[in-house]
Amino acid sequence: MADFPVAVGLTSMSGTYIPEIWAGQTNIKFYDVTVFGEITNTDYQGEITKYGDKVHIRVVPDITISRYRIGQDLDYDRPATTDVELNIDYGYSYSFEINTVELKQSDLDYVEKWTDDASENLAIEVDTVILAGIYGSAGANNAGATAGRISSGFNLGTAAAPLSVDKTNLLDLTIDAGSVLTESRAPLTNRWIVYPEIFCGMIQKGDLKDASLAGDATSIARNGRLGVINRLHVYSSNNVHVSSSVFDVVFGHPSCVCFASQLVENEIVPNPKDFGKLQRGLHVFGYLVNNGDGVGHIVAQKA
C-alpha cells in the first residue's frame, strides 16, 4: 500500500517518524471444504492402525433361492467365499525448518499456524485422491447412458457424450441418481452425492428454492443449505475431478467406500546443520470401493 500522500515539495515521514506496523494476526487463509469424512466409512480403521499394510474384507456370497414343493429333493449350494483388499498405499508429508533465532525474535507463533496449514492441506489431498478415484469403481449399472439395474432407463452421461446440465434439469438428474441407487438395492439412508460448486449454484437457483423439495424449514436460497434430494445428501466440493470442464460426479452410500488412516506423524527433531528444529508430518492412508453397487458416476458439464 502506498504512503499517505503529501503535498508537492514536502517529505513524507513514513518509514522514519511514522513506523510500519506488523499485524499481530496473520491474514485469513481459505481452504477447500473436504467431504471424504461424510462419504466413506472407517469400519476397518481399528484393524490396521497399529500394523499391516492391508485388510482383507470378506464378501458375503449370493445364496440361491429356489421354488419349493413338498417331497422334492433339495439342491445344496456350497457358497464361494471371496474377499477384497483395503490397501494402505497413499502417503503425503510436509516438512519445514524452525530457526532458533527467528523463533525467539518473532512476535507471532507462526509454527502453530504453519502446522495448521499443513493439516488442512493434507486433508484436501486425501479428499482429492478419493474423489478422483472412486468413480472408476462405480457399478456397471450405476453409470453410463443406460444406467439402472432394472430399467436401464437413466442417462448419467459418458466421457464421449457428457451430459449438459443447467438449473432446469439438474434437479431431475439428482433424482435419477437416487433412483439408480434404489434399483441397485443400496440402503435408503445416508446416501450422498458430491457436486462441484457450479452445479450446487444451479440447484439453489432452480426449483429447489422451494424449501419443501428438500424438507427444510426455510428456503435454501436464504440459508445456503442444499439439504436432501431423493434421499441423497447433497455436498459441494472444489475437489470433484474435472477435465476440460467435464466433471466426474460421484454418488453413493458410505458403507460402500472404506477409508483407513494407518499413521499420522507430527514430530520435531533437532536440525543437524543449524540452530533450531525441523518439523515434519506424515499421513498414510488407503481407500476402497468394496461394493460398486453402492457407488454411481455422472459425467456432466455446465450447459
C-alpha positions in Angstrom: 0.0 0.0 0.0 1.4 3.5 -0.9 2.3 6.0 1.8 -0.3 8.6 2.7 0.0 11.4 0.1 1.7 14.7 1.0 1.8 18.0 -0.9 4.4 18.6 -3.5 7.7 19.7 -2.0 7.1 18.0 1.4 8.9 14.9 2.6 6.8 12.0 3.8 7.6 10.9 7.4 6.5 7.4 6.6 9.3 5.0 7.5 11.1 7.5 9.7 8.9 9.2 12.3 5.9 7.1 11.3 6.8 3.4 11.7 5.5 0.4 9.8 3.5 -2.0 12.0 3.2 -5.7 11.5 -0.2 -7.1 12.5 -0.5 -9.4 15.4 -2.6 -11.8 13.4 -1.9 -13.4 10.1 -4.2 -12.8 7.1 -7.1 -15.2 6.9 -6.4 -18.1 4.5 -9.2 -20.0 2.9 -9.3 -23.8 2.3 -11.3 -26.1 0.2 -14.0 -27.9 2.1 -13.4 -31.7 2.4 -16.2 -34.3 2.2 -14.4 -37.7 2.5 -15.4 -38.0 6.1 -19.0 -37.8 5.1 -19.0 -40.2 2.1 -16.8 -43.0 3.5 -16.8 -45.4 6.4 -13.9 -46.2 8.8 -15.2 -49.6 9.8 -11.8 -51.2 9.4 -9.7 -48.4 10.9 -9.1 -50.1 14.1 -7.8 -53.3 12.5 -4.9 -51.6 10.6 -4.0 -48.6 12.9 -1.1 -50.4 14.6 0.4 -52.5 11.9 -0.1 -54.1 8.5 -0.5 -52.6 5.0 -3.8 -54.2 4.0 -7.0 -55.5 5.4 -8.8 -58.5 3.8 -12.6 -57.9 3.8 -14.8 -60.9 3.4 -17.6 -60.7 0.8 -20.9 -62.3 1.6 -21.8 -64.7 -1.2 -25.1 -64.8 -3.0 -27.3 -67.6 -1.8 -29.6 -69.2 -4.4 -33.3 -69.1 -3.7 -35.3 -71.9 -5.2 -39.0 -72.7 -5.5 -40.0 -75.4 -3.0 -42.5 -78.3 -3.5 -43.4 -80.9 -0.9 -41.4 -84.1 -1.4 -38.8 -82.7 -3.8 -35.1 -83.3 -3.5 -33.2 -80.2 -2.3 -30.1 -79.0 -4.1 -27.5 -77.7 -1.7 -25.2 -74.8 -2.6 -21.6 -74.5 -1.5 -21.2 -70.7 -1.5 -17.9 -69.5 -2.8 -16.0 -67.3 -0.3 -14.2 -64.3 -1.7 -12.6 -61.2 -0.2 -11.4 -57.7 -1.3 -8.3 -55.9 -0.1 -8.1 -52.4 1.5 -4.5 -51.3 0.9 -2.7 -48.6 2.7 -0.9 -47.3 -0.4 -1.1 -43.4 -0.3 1.1 -41.1 1.7 1.6 -37.4 1.9 4.1 -35.4 4.0 5.2 -31.9 4.9 8.4 -30.5 6.4 9.8 -27.1 7.3 12.7 -25.5 9.3 12.3 -23.6 12.5 15.3 -21.4 13.2 16.0 -20.7 16.9 16.9 -17.0 16.5 13.9 -16.3 14.2 11.5 -18.1 16.6 12.9 -16.2 19.6 12.6 -12.8 18.0 9.3 -13.3 16.2 6.2 -11.7 17.8 4.0 -14.3 16.2 3.5 -18.0 17.0 4.0 -18.9 13.3 4.9 -22.6 13.9 1.4 -23.4 15.1 -0.1 -21.6 12.1 2.2 -23.4 9.6 1.3 -26.7 11.2 -2.5 -26.0 11.0 -2.0 -25.0 7.3 -0.2 -28.3 6.6 -3.0 -30.3 8.3 -5.7 -28.5 6.2 -3.8 -29.2 3.0 -3.2 -32.8 3.9 -7.0 -33.3 4.2 -7.5 -31.6 0.9 -5.1 -34.0 -0.8 -6.9 -37.0 0.7 -10.2 -35.6 -0.5 -8.9 -35.0 -4.0 -7.4 -38.5 -4.2 -10.7 -40.2 -3.2 -13.0 -38.1 -5.4 -10.7 -38.7 -8.3 -10.5 -42.4 -7.8 -13.8 -43.9 -6.7 -15.8 -43.0 -9.8 -13.8 -45.6 -11.7 -15.1 -48.3 -9.4 -18.8 -47.4 -9.8 -21.1 -50.4 -10.6 -21.7 -51.1 -14.2 -25.4 -50.5 -13.7 -24.7 -47.2 -11.9 -23.0 -45.3 -14.8 -23.3 -44.6 -18.5 -26.2 -43.7 -20.9 -28.3 -46.8 -19.8 -27.8 -46.8 -16.1 -30.3 -48.7 -13.9 -30.0 -52.3 -12.9 -33.7 -53.0 -13.6 -34.8 -50.3 -16.1 -31.6 -49.3 -17.9 -33.5 -46.0 -18.2 -31.2 -43.4 -16.8 -28.7 -41.4 -18.8 -25.8 -40.4 -16.5 -23.5 -39.3 -19.3 -20.3 -40.8 -20.7 -16.8 -39.5 -21.5 -17.7 -39.4 -25.2 -21.1 -37.7 -24.5 -21.2 -35.9 -21.2 -24.5 -34.5 -20.0 -25.1 -30.8 -20.4 -26.7 -29.5 -17.3 -28.3 -26.3 -16.1 -30.8 -25.3 -13.4 -33.7 -26.7 -15.4 -32.5 -30.3 -15.5 -30.1 -30.7 -12.6 -32.8 -31.5 -10.1 -34.1 -34.2 -12.4 -30.5 -35.6 -12.7 -30.2 -35.7 -8.9 -33.4 -37.6 -8.6 -32.3 -40.0 -11.2 -29.1 -40.7 -9.3 -31.2 -41.6 -6.2 -33.4 -43.9 -8.4 -30.3 -45.6 -9.8 -29.1 -46.4 -6.2 -32.6 -47.8 -5.3 -32.5 -50.1 -8.3 -29.1 -51.3 -7.2 -30.6 -52.1 -3.8 -28.4 -49.6 -1.9 -29.5 -48.7 1.6 -32.1 -45.9 1.6 -30.5 -43.8 4.4 -27.3 -41.7 4.5 -26.9 -41.7 0.7 -24.8 -38.8 -0.7 -23.9 -37.0 -3.9 -20.9 -34.6 -4.4 -21.3 -31.8 -6.9 -18.9 -29.1 -7.9 -20.0 -25.7 -6.6 -21.1 -24.5 -10.1 -23.7 -27.3 -10.1 -24.7 -26.5 -6.5 -25.4 -22.9 -7.5 -27.7 -24.2 -10.2 -29.7 -26.2 -7.7 -30.2 -23.1 -5.5 -31.3 -21.1 -8.5 -33.7 -23.7 -9.7 -36.8 -25.4 -8.3 -35.1 -26.2 -5.0 -35.6 -22.6 -3.9 -38.9 -24.1 -2.7 -37.8 -25.4 0.7 -40.5 -28.1 0.6 -38.5 -30.0 -2.0 -35.6 -30.5 0.4 -37.7 -30.8 3.6 -36.1 -27.7 5.1 -37.9 -25.3 7.3 -36.6 -22.2 5.4 -35.8 -21.5 1.8 -32.5 -22.9 0.6 -31.9 -19.5 -1.2 -31.9 -17.9 2.2 -29.9 -20.3 4.4 -27.5 -21.7 1.7 -28.1 -25.3 2.8 -28.7 -27.8 0.0 -30.5 -30.4 2.1 -31.6 -33.8 0.8 -32.9 -34.6 -2.6 -34.5 -38.0 -3.2 -32.7 -39.3 -0.1 -29.4 -38.0 -1.3 -27.4 -35.7 1.0 -26.0 -33.1 -1.4 -22.4 -31.9 -0.9 -20.4 -29.2 -2.6 -16.7 -29.7 -3.2 -14.0 -28.0 -5.2 -12.2 -31.3 -5.2 -14.5 -33.1 -7.7 -12.4 -34.4 -10.5 -12.6 -32.2 -13.6 -11.0 -32.4 -17.1 -11.7 -29.9 -19.8 -14.7 -28.5 -17.9 -16.2 -32.0 -17.7 -16.9 -33.2 -14.1 -16.8 -36.8 -12.8 -19.6 -36.5 -10.2 -19.9 -39.4 -7.7 -22.8 -40.5 -5.6 -23.4 -43.5 -3.4 -23.6 -44.9 0.1 -20.8 -44.6 2.8 -21.0 -48.4 3.5 -19.5 -49.0 0.1 -16.4 -46.8 0.3 -13.9 -47.8 3.0 -11.2 -45.4 4.3 -8.4 -46.1 6.8 -5.5 -44.0 8.0 -2.7 -46.0 9.4 -0.2 -43.4 10.6 -0.4 -39.7 11.3 3.1 -38.5 12.4 3.9 -35.0 13.6 7.4 -34.7 15.0 10.0 -32.1 15.8 13.7 -33.1 15.6 17.0 -31.1 16.0 18.4 -29.5 12.9 21.8 -31.2 12.4 23.1 -28.3 10.3 21.8 -25.2 12.1 20.4 -23.9 15.4 16.8 -24.8 15.6 14.4 -27.6 14.8 13.0 -29.5 11.8 9.2 -30.2 11.9 7.7 -32.8 9.7 4.4 -34.7 9.4 3.2 -37.8 7.6 -0.3 -39.1 6.7 -0.6 -42.6 5.3 -4.0 -43.8 4.2 -5.9 -46.0 1.8 -9.4 -46.3 0.4 -11.5 -48.9 -1.3 -14.8 -49.2 -3.1 -15.8 -52.5 -1.5 -19.2 -52.7 -3.3 -19.6 -51.0 -6.6 -23.4 -51.4 -6.5 -23.4 -48.6 -3.9 -21.4 -46.1 -5.9 -22.5 -44.2 -9.1 -20.9 -42.0 -11.6 -22.2 -39.0 -13.5 -20.3 -37.4 -16.4 -21.5 -33.8 -16.9 -20.6 -30.3 -17.8 -22.2 -26.9 -17.5 -24.6 -26.1 -20.4 
